């Protein structure tokens, strides 16, 4: 299995920034997801000073918001890929109507 070319694994001489740039070219939604998650966290920490909630409860709400945003981005990417490959709305090969 290790001989397969996996695009998510990096070569030993590849840095984190070069890997991020390569992944950004392959899927332009990756930087959008990262930026959105960081924006939610930054906004959450900014609002943390003004809230009267317990910190643990507030951090849970912030985590759920960030995860919801990332799930939304992943759903958009899956829909975009389905449209591009023409598989949106088509039944799978094993589907039987009768």
C-alpha positions, 0 to 999 in steps of 0.5 A: 500500500505504501507504494501507491501515490497518495496526494495527501502524503507529503514527500520528506523534503516538502515543507508545510508551506509548499504542501499548503500551496500545492493543495490550494492549487488542487482544491481552491476551497482549502484556503477558504475553509482555513480562513473561515475557521480562523475568522470564526475563532478570532471573532469568538475570542473577540466576543469572549471578553464581552460575554457573561457565559462560562468559558467552557460553554462559550468555547464549545459554541465556538467549536460547533460554529467552526465545525459547521462552517467547515462541513458547509465548505466540504458540502459545497466542494462535494456538490461542485465535484458532483456537477463537474463529473456529471454524477449529481442526481444520477442513481448509482450503478447498483440501483434497481428500479424494479 
